[in-house]
Amino acid sequence: MIMKKSIKFIILLIVAVLVLMLAICIGSVFITPSDIFKIIVSKLFDIHFDVPPIESNMVIFLKIRLPRALLSFIVGGMLAVSGVLSQSVLRNPLASSYTLGISSGAAVGASIAILFGFSFFGILTLPFFGLSFGLLTVFLAVALATKLDRNMGNITIILTGMAFSMFANAVIAFIMAFANQTAKQITFWQLGSFALKDWTHPILLFPIAMIGIFVVMFFSSEMDLMTFGEEQAKASGVNVLSVKWMLLAVGAILTGCAVSIAGVIGFVDLFTPHMARRIFGSRHKIVIPATALMGGIFMTLCDLVARTIVAPVELPVGAVTSAIGAPFFIFLYFQGKGGQRNA
């Protein structure tokens, strides 16, 4: 008997909580679940225990582990949902924020901010530049695709996005050539990391992620229709061009904000949507939240590996996601192709 989707989703929620707990407990100092429970209860309800948690563990938990785990989970969810949008809107299993040039555009914006030391928005400076350039890239790509193809064909958008992505990477290379003192900072940022992040970052991204996911869920029915073909969607009353613009813009916002905070991190948005569809089917009403949870789980686990596998040295989390995600995506994708051939 096939397990009901609601049960699968509950299991996924439990796994998400367990992974977050794992990321919080494990590190140079192991924090026991009982200590975590005591810290949370004492802070929320001002209850004192006979054997209180160690003060240093409390500081590590509240100021380092918890905000970092939440940030990695939120960023993973944002990138994963962006991947769902790209693949569904463009009806291409290899579409992502990278093939559309969104990540590269956001990277250009953040690199410019780092190079010139801009800080006029404080903690919001990098997100502002990343979001602005990410949106600019996708709008330029779609506008050019519209000029080349009035129907805004999916293949045209992808090819245009890839061209903009390569151009953005060239711009970053030029920036680094002139960034003598900040080249190392830009390079480290490009590889992706959650190090030295505090509570301001997850607090900043959480409402953006929630609003973005809510907007995407609102268009879940249109996305379902568009997966069967644009002509059928138009026949069902969907304004395909407007929906495409809207969803690509939301994807650019999610990716731009995530990249500007955590750096360029690949493969999360590429293979997590495939995993969600394999487990939960094709209906976007369930695929979107499931993908968000899977992206968060995967990113949190990768960040845990990045900071512990060769401790005290910390690996770039983008390298870990690529090392794990690339072969796993190839396995999922070609296994699916094999299943289609055998069907």
Secondary structure, DSSP 4 states (H G I P E B T S, - for coil): -PPPHHHHHHHHHHHHHHHHHHHHH-SSS---HHHHHHHHHHHHH----SSPPPHHHHHHIIIIIHHHHHHHHHHHHHHHHHHHHHHHHHT-TT--TTTTTHHHHHHHHHHHHHHHT--TTGGGHHHHHHHHHHHHHHHHHHHHHHHH-TT--HHHHHHHHHHHHHHHHHHHHHHHHH-TTTHHHHHHHHH---TT--THHHHHHHHHHHHHHHHHHHTHHHHHHHTT-HHHHHHTT--HHHHHHHHHHHHHHHHHHHHHHH----SHHHHHHHHHHHHH-S-HHHHHHHHHHHHHHHHHHHHHHHHHTTTTS---HHHHHHHHHHHHHHHHHHHHHHHHHH-
